[in-house]
């Protein structure tokens, strides 16, 4: 895979983790623009994993940076999954994004048919 370097990366430090997440987001955005949704799904999935969602406690402040970032990642992966016909997974990601940050609703499952 052209993205093997980031998909197989295992950052050891907080700085490496942050750089990897930014690179995954950059590449994810690029693959959405080029409509390469299988790659988008993988890149955003890896970013979600690296972000270590388990660190975000349930009921965390929706305004927290980590909750906002995870909401965006889930929303973006939801979009990719929608275009791949993975409707249940897409809806699940959209719901997760809303739970993490109810204020962020750039893309909701119901709005995806406009893309």
N, C-alpha and C positions, 0 to 999 in steps of 0.2 A: 504494500500500500504506500502511496505517496506520502501519507501522514503517519507512517510507522514510527518515525522518530518521536512524535509527541504522544501517539497512542500507546507506545510501549515505555514511555518515560516514567520513572519513579523518583520524584523529587525528594531530596533528603533534608532540605532546609526550607524555612518559611519563604525566603527570597526566591528559591528555585520553584517552589509551589506557585507563588504569585506570578512569576514569569511564565510558567507553563500554562496557567489558567488564562492569562492574557493572550498567549499564542493560540490556544485552543479556541478562544472566543473569536480572535481575528480570522482564523481559518474557517471556523464554523460560519461566520458571516459571509465570507467569500463563497463557500459552497452553497449557501442558501441563494445568494445572488445568481450563481451559475446553475441553480436548480439541481445540484448534485446531492439530493436529499439522503441517500444512503450514507454518504460521507458526513453530512451534517449531523445525522443521528449519532454516529460514532463519536464525533468530535465533541458535541455537547454532552453526550453521556460520560465521556472521560472527564470533561470539565466538572460535571456534577460529582463524580467520584472523587476527584482531587480536592474539590471544595470541602469534602468531608461533611456531608450533610448531617451526620450524627452529632456534629458539634453544635448544630443549631437546635436548641432545646424546643420541644413543643411549646407553643404559646409564647415564643420569643417575640420581642418587640418587632412588629412589621417594618418599622423605620430603620432597623439595624442594617448596616451595610451588607452583612453576610446574607441576611434574609432577602434583601433586595437583589443581590447578585444571583442567588440561587433561584429566585422567582424568574428572573430573566432567562437563565439557562434552561429551566424547565419549560418555560414558554417557547423558547426557540426550538427545543427538542420536540415539543408538542407539534409545532408547525411542520417540522421535517417528517414526523411520524404520520401526520395527517396526509401529507402529499405522497407518502408511501402506502397509503391505504390501511395503516395500522390505527384504526379509529379508536379502539378501546384504550390502547396505550397512549394515544394522543390526548384523549379526554382525561385520562389519569394524570398525565403530566400537566395539563391545563389546570386541573383541580388542585394539584400540588402547588403550582405557582400561585394560585389564588390564596391558598392556605398560608403559604410563606409570606406573602405580601398582598393583602387584599387591595391595597391602593394601586398596585401595578397591574394594569389590565391591558397592556399593549395589544396582546393577542389572546383572545379567549377561544375556546373550542367552537363556540357558536359563530364566531366571526371568521373562521378560517375559510369558509367557502368563498370568501371574497378574494382570496389569494390565487 
